[in-house]
Amino acid sequence: MEHTITIPAKAGNRDGVFPIVVSGEVFACIAASNEFEVKPDYGDRRSARKGSTWGNPGAREFKNLVFFNTTASDIDVRFFAGKADNRPNTPLSDGHIIIVTDPAESTIVAPTEGIYVLGSGAVEAITADATLYFQTLRLFPAKAVAAGILTANTGGDIYVGRSATYLPDKRATTDVDYPVVLDCPPGQRMALNRIRAKGTAGDGWFYSFI
């Protein structure tokens, strides 16, 4: 069944929240005015946007969903929740696929973290280490981190992307709490050294990946 909701904007330090009682094995976002997060009753919060989908035929059924908005504006979302064979023909974008599994059958993996500070205004790889791979990568626009507290960039807008010629994601100096999230399809990984950044020297990206 398709549903249309509006997730209220973040108020102060509190994310906007929209809970809804709905059951199904599959979730698919048909349309969304911005990226948001969604949590089934048995899982964790997951980033989502238009084209995001998770679930499988015969998967554990969720009984309710909670939507979260970390932005300063309301987010309109149209989504499908139900059985897999009734899923709408929703095209995926950028290979953004999220699979929710039963935590009882999953292994908790601690994320790897690091920070990259730009040395110039040119496009730079965020790491030279060719042995690092990720399935899900979160990048926070920050120039330093101490005791878990991020220091916001000060030089201006900063960009990041999957190649030297494609840096579509931009964050301003005030966006330190709003990460860029990059996902790979299930079963696939991407080399971290493929991720490129550009901005003002001295600004950077704090990254966390699994």
PALUMGU-721978 format. One record per residue (C-alpha): residue number from 0; residue in one letter; x, y, z. Coordinates in nm, 4 decimals. Example, Ala and Ser with C-alpha at 12.3 -4.5 7.8 and 13.67 -1.06 7.14 Angstrom:
# PALUMGU-721978
[r 0; "A"; [1.2300; -0.4500; 0.7800]]
[r 1; "S"; [1.3670; -0.1060; 0.7140]]
# end
This chain:
# PALUMGU-721978
[r 0; "M"; [0.0000; 0.0000; 0.0000]]
[r 1; "E"; [0.1225; 0.3489; -0.0799]]
[r 2; "H"; [0.1306; 0.6242; 0.1822]]
[r 3; "T"; [0.2074; 0.9970; 0.1723]]
[r 4; "I"; [0.3439; 1.1717; 0.4806]]
[r 5; "T"; [0.5193; 1.4916; 0.5823]]
[r 6; "I"; [0.8069; 1.4586; 0.8267]]
[r 7; "P"; [0.8304; 1.7765; 1.0341]]
[r 8; "A"; [1.1508; 1.9784; 1.0320]]
[r 9; "K"; [1.4160; 1.9467; 1.2989]]
[r 10; "A"; [1.3480; 2.1713; 1.5990]]
[r 11; "G"; [1.6611; 2.2821; 1.7797]]
[r 12; "N"; [1.8630; 1.9704; 1.8559]]
[r 13; "R"; [1.5653; 1.7376; 1.8172]]
[r 14; "D"; [1.5066; 1.5604; 1.4874]]
[r 15; "G"; [1.1638; 1.5800; 1.3307]]
[r 16; "V"; [0.9777; 1.2513; 1.3873]]
[r 17; "F"; [0.6790; 1.0914; 1.2138]]
[r 18; "P"; [0.5716; 0.7457; 1.3439]]
[r 19; "I"; [0.3216; 0.5406; 1.1460]]
[r 20; "V"; [0.1581; 0.2029; 1.2063]]
[r 21; "V"; [0.2039; 0.0054; 0.8873]]
[r 22; "S"; [0.3087; -0.3542; 0.8235]]
[r 23; "G"; [0.4972; -0.5279; 0.5463]]
[r 24; "E"; [0.8084; -0.7103; 0.4318]]
[r 25; "V"; [0.9232; -0.4447; 0.1851]]
[r 26; "F"; [0.9754; -0.0689; 0.1983]]
[r 27; "A"; [1.0230; 0.1423; -0.1152]]
[r 28; "C"; [1.0496; 0.5210; -0.1344]]
[r 29; "I"; [0.8595; 0.6389; -0.4415]]
[r 30; "A"; [0.9224; 1.0114; -0.3958]]
[r 31; "A"; [1.0856; 1.2384; -0.1386]]
[r 32; "S"; [1.1628; 1.6091; -0.1284]]
[r 33; "N"; [1.4888; 1.5442; 0.0584]]
[r 34; "E"; [1.6947; 1.2649; 0.2128]]
[r 35; "F"; [1.5519; 1.1275; 0.5390]]
[r 36; "E"; [1.5918; 0.8350; 0.7777]]
[r 37; "V"; [1.3497; 0.5533; 0.8523]]
[r 38; "K"; [1.3470; 0.2880; 1.1262]]
[r 39; "P"; [1.1405; -0.0337; 1.1330]]
[r 40; "D"; [1.0277; -0.1605; 1.4717]]
[r 41; "Y"; [1.3006; -0.4272; 1.4820]]
[r 42; "G"; [1.5966; -0.2454; 1.3233]]
[r 43; "D"; [1.8163; 0.0637; 1.3195]]
[r 44; "R"; [1.7693; 0.4036; 1.1554]]
[r 45; "R"; [1.8531; 0.3889; 0.7840]]
[r 46; "S"; [1.9203; 0.6733; 0.5414]]
[r 47; "A"; [1.6712; 0.6837; 0.2532]]
[r 48; "R"; [1.5704; 0.8922; -0.0464]]
[r 49; "K"; [1.3745; 0.8512; -0.3699]]
[r 50; "G"; [1.4468; 0.5043; -0.5051]]
[r 51; "S"; [1.5630; 0.3538; -0.1754]]
[r 52; "T"; [1.4229; 0.0089; -0.1064]]
[r 53; "W"; [1.4773; -0.2726; 0.1395]]
[r 54; "G"; [1.3238; -0.6037; 0.2305]]
[r 55; "N"; [1.2814; -0.9391; 0.0601]]
[r 56; "P"; [1.0041; -1.1934; -0.0005]]
[r 57; "G"; [0.9602; -1.3877; 0.3204]]
[r 58; "A"; [1.1646; -1.1381; 0.5237]]
[r 59; "R"; [1.0732; -1.0561; 0.8804]]
[r 60; "E"; [0.7622; -0.8399; 0.8797]]
[r 61; "F"; [0.7698; -0.4958; 1.0357]]
[r 62; "K"; [0.4643; -0.3651; 1.2200]]
[r 63; "N"; [0.5440; 0.0065; 1.2265]]
[r 64; "L"; [0.7899; 0.2599; 1.0882]]
[r 65; "V"; [0.9355; 0.5782; 1.2328]]
[r 66; "F"; [1.0580; 0.8498; 0.9954]]
[r 67; "F"; [1.3232; 1.1045; 1.0981]]
[r 68; "N"; [1.4054; 1.4475; 0.9540]]
[r 69; "T"; [1.7476; 1.5963; 1.0343]]
[r 70; "T"; [1.6985; 1.9068; 0.8175]]
[r 71; "A"; [1.5522; 2.2499; 0.8845]]
[r 72; "S"; [1.2602; 2.2013; 0.6411]]
[r 73; "D"; [0.9641; 1.9641; 0.6269]]
[r 74; "I"; [1.0146; 1.6596; 0.4029]]
[r 75; "D"; [0.7318; 1.5159; 0.1933]]
[r 76; "V"; [0.7589; 1.1400; 0.1380]]
[r 77; "R"; [0.5534; 0.8968; -0.0684]]
[r 78; "F"; [0.6376; 0.5350; 0.0034]]
[r 79; "F"; [0.5211; 0.1784; -0.0376]]
[r 80; "A"; [0.5035; -0.0702; 0.2492]]
[r 81; "G"; [0.3693; -0.4209; 0.2021]]
[r 82; "K"; [0.4407; -0.7550; 0.0407]]
[r 83; "A"; [0.7262; -0.7916; -0.2052]]
[r 84; "D"; [0.5045; -0.8995; -0.4933]]
[r 85; "N"; [0.3090; -0.5743; -0.4675]]
[r 86; "R"; [0.6130; -0.3464; -0.4782]]
[r 87; "P"; [0.5753; -0.0575; -0.7271]]
[r 88; "N"; [0.8098; -0.0203; -1.0213]]
[r 89; "T"; [1.0329; 0.2341; -0.8486]]
[r 90; "P"; [1.3627; 0.3045; -1.0276]]
[r 91; "L"; [1.6644; 0.3061; -0.8015]]
[r 92; "S"; [1.9068; 0.5972; -0.8082]]
[r 93; "D"; [2.2855; 0.5756; -0.7650]]
[r 94; "G"; [2.2633; 0.2122; -0.6623]]
[r 95; "H"; [2.1159; 0.3218; -0.3292]]
[r 96; "I"; [1.9825; -0.0042; -0.1859]]
[r 97; "I"; [1.9312; -0.0765; 0.1806]]
[r 98; "I"; [1.8708; -0.4262; 0.3135]]
[r 99; "V"; [1.7257; -0.4610; 0.6624]]
[r 100; "T"; [1.8066; -0.7929; 0.8248]]
[r 101; "D"; [1.6999; -0.9542; 1.1476]]
[r 102; "P"; [1.9472; -0.8387; 1.4166]]
[r 103; "A"; [1.9389; -1.1900; 1.5625]]
[r 104; "E"; [2.0944; -1.3158; 1.2408]]
[r 105; "S"; [2.3404; -1.0296; 1.1991]]
[r 106; "T"; [2.6864; -0.9462; 1.3243]]
[r 107; "I"; [2.7448; -0.6006; 1.4695]]
[r 108; "V"; [3.0412; -0.4414; 1.2952]]
[r 109; "A"; [3.2222; -0.1458; 1.4509]]
[r 110; "P"; [3.2769; 0.1305; 1.1941]]
[r 111; "T"; [3.6234; 0.2474; 1.0902]]
[r 112; "E"; [3.6762; 0.6213; 1.1354]]
[r 113; "G"; [3.9223; 0.8803; 1.0122]]
[r 114; "I"; [3.9571; 1.2396; 0.9027]]
[r 115; "Y"; [4.1023; 1.3974; 0.5915]]
[r 116; "V"; [4.2054; 1.7628; 0.5816]]
[r 117; "L"; [4.2444; 1.9231; 0.2393]]
[r 118; "G"; [4.5936; 2.0405; 0.1538]]
[r 119; "S"; [4.4885; 2.2658; -0.1346]]
[r 120; "G"; [4.1902; 2.3824; -0.3354]]
[r 121; "A"; [4.2336; 2.1025; -0.5883]]
[r 122; "V"; [4.0459; 1.7721; -0.6060]]
[r 123; "E"; [4.2055; 1.5250; -0.3641]]
[r 124; "A"; [4.1467; 1.1605; -0.2654]]
[r 125; "I"; [4.0405; 1.1333; 0.1005]]
[r 126; "T"; [4.2931; 0.8515; 0.1512]]
[r 127; "A"; [4.5892; 0.6993; -0.0298]]
[r 128; "D"; [4.5327; 0.3610; 0.1361]]
[r 129; "A"; [4.4287; 0.1180; -0.1376]]
[r 130; "T"; [4.3382; -0.1552; 0.1133]]
[r 131; "L"; [4.0319; 0.0194; 0.2604]]
[r 132; "Y"; [3.6849; -0.0672; 0.1279]]
[r 133; "F"; [3.3353; 0.0313; 0.2390]]
[r 134; "Q"; [2.9757; -0.0718; 0.1921]]
[r 135; "T"; [2.8280; 0.2268; 0.3751]]
[r 136; "L"; [3.0232; 0.5500; 0.4171]]
[r 137; "R"; [2.9240; 0.8594; 0.6152]]
[r 138; "L"; [3.1163; 1.1821; 0.5609]]
[r 139; "F"; [3.0763; 1.4756; 0.7981]]
[r 140; "P"; [3.2082; 1.8180; 0.6882]]
[r 141; "A"; [3.4623; 1.8827; 0.9649]]
[r 142; "K"; [3.8254; 1.9940; 0.9892]]
[r 143; "A"; [3.9054; 1.8230; 1.3200]]
[r 144; "V"; [3.7649; 1.5890; 1.5848]]
[r 145; "A"; [3.8493; 1.5683; 1.9555]]
[r 146; "A"; [3.6791; 1.3521; 2.2196]]
[r 147; "G"; [3.4071; 1.2754; 1.9675]]
[r 148; "I"; [3.3275; 1.6429; 1.9017]]
[r 149; "L"; [3.3580; 1.7639; 1.5437]]
[r 150; "T"; [3.5039; 2.1050; 1.4579]]
[r 151; "A"; [3.3103; 2.2642; 1.1713]]
[r 152; "N"; [3.4833; 2.3763; 0.8546]]
[r 153; "T"; [3.5406; 2.7512; 0.8208]]
[r 154; "G"; [3.6709; 2.8074; 0.4675]]
[r 155; "G"; [3.3459; 2.7676; 0.2741]]
[r 156; "D"; [3.1502; 2.5023; 0.0875]]
[r 157; "I"; [3.3153; 2.1612; 0.0524]]
[r 158; "Y"; [3.2382; 1.8935; -0.2069]]
[r 159; "V"; [3.2705; 1.5163; -0.2237]]
[r 160; "G"; [3.2007; 1.2468; -0.4822]]
[r 161; "R"; [3.2913; 0.9081; -0.6215]]
[r 162; "S"; [3.5417; 1.0322; -0.8811]]
[r 163; "A"; [3.7670; 1.3250; -0.9655]]
[r 164; "T"; [3.5106; 1.4599; -1.2137]]
[r 165; "Y"; [3.1879; 1.3880; -1.0215]]
[r 166; "L"; [3.1527; 1.5659; -0.6869]]
[r 167; "P"; [2.7767; 1.6179; -0.6556]]
[r 168; "D"; [2.7438; 1.6419; -0.2772]]
[r 169; "K"; [2.8068; 1.9806; -0.1163]]
[r 170; "R"; [2.8050; 2.0860; 0.2468]]
[r 171; "A"; [2.8310; 2.4361; 0.3919]]
[r 172; "T"; [3.0265; 2.5359; 0.7023]]
[r 173; "T"; [2.7026; 2.5130; 0.9053]]
[r 174; "D"; [2.6313; 2.1534; 0.7983]]
[r 175; "V"; [2.8680; 1.9733; 1.0364]]
[r 176; "D"; [2.5793; 1.7602; 1.1723]]
[r 177; "Y"; [2.4509; 1.6609; 0.8270]]
[r 178; "P"; [2.6610; 1.3829; 0.6724]]
[r 179; "V"; [2.6852; 1.2739; 0.3121]]
[r 180; "V"; [2.5921; 0.9035; 0.2994]]
[r 181; "L"; [2.7235; 0.6759; 0.0242]]
[r 182; "D"; [2.5986; 0.3171; -0.0063]]
[r 183; "C"; [2.6979; 0.0227; -0.2248]]
[r 184; "P"; [2.4584; -0.2499; -0.3451]]
[r 185; "P"; [2.4387; -0.5572; -0.1181]]
[r 186; "G"; [2.7407; -0.7830; -0.1577]]
[r 187; "Q"; [2.9517; -0.5083; -0.3168]]
[r 188; "R"; [3.2189; -0.2762; -0.1776]]
[r 189; "M"; [3.3975; 0.0320; -0.3040]]
[r 190; "A"; [3.7573; 0.1371; -0.2501]]
[r 191; "L"; [3.7748; 0.4338; -0.0133]]
[r 192; "N"; [4.0530; 0.5925; -0.2187]]
[r 193; "R"; [3.8034; 0.6444; -0.5029]]
[r 194; "I"; [3.6267; 0.9100; -0.2972]]
[r 195; "R"; [3.7408; 1.2601; -0.3909]]
[r 196; "A"; [3.6938; 1.5933; -0.2169]]
[r 197; "K"; [3.7403; 1.9583; -0.3037]]
[r 198; "G"; [3.7211; 2.2757; -0.0987]]
[r 199; "T"; [3.9326; 2.5216; 0.0961]]
[r 200; "A"; [4.2717; 2.4086; 0.2258]]
[r 201; "G"; [4.2447; 2.3328; 0.5960]]
[r 202; "D"; [3.8821; 2.2185; 0.5763]]
[r 203; "G"; [3.8053; 1.8485; 0.5659]]
[r 204; "W"; [3.5798; 1.5443; 0.5970]]
[r 205; "F"; [3.5455; 1.3191; 0.9002]]
[r 206; "Y"; [3.4510; 0.9739; 0.7709]]
[r 207; "S"; [3.3007; 0.6618; 0.9256]]
[r 208; "F"; [3.2467; 0.3422; 0.7286]]
[r 209; "I"; [3.1690; -0.0272; 0.7437]]
# end
